[in-house]
Amino acid sequence: MVQESDFIRFAAGVMGVSAEKLSLETACGSIPEWDSVMHLRLVMEAEAAYGVSFPLEMVPELRTLADFYRRIVASDRPSRSV
């Protein structure tokens, strides 16, 4: 499972800020570095790093780092055979 602190460090690296500047409550537009272009970069970098897919219609719903993190954690769970 992806740890919250690891994800925060990942997001900080993508945005070029210190991890101390971010929390799961950090939202798009709440810091100067997270503009609309960075939002799309964060989507693409997260998809590549965590093997998750964010459907296009979901991208506008990813407003905070918590939104990203929840989706990544949910995709990291092993699926059960029925």
PyMOL commands that set and color helices and strands:
alter all, ss='L'
color gray80, all
select helices_A, chain A and resi 4-15+19-21+36-50+56-61+65-76
alter helices_A, ss='H'
color red, helices_A
deselect
rebuild
show_as cartoon
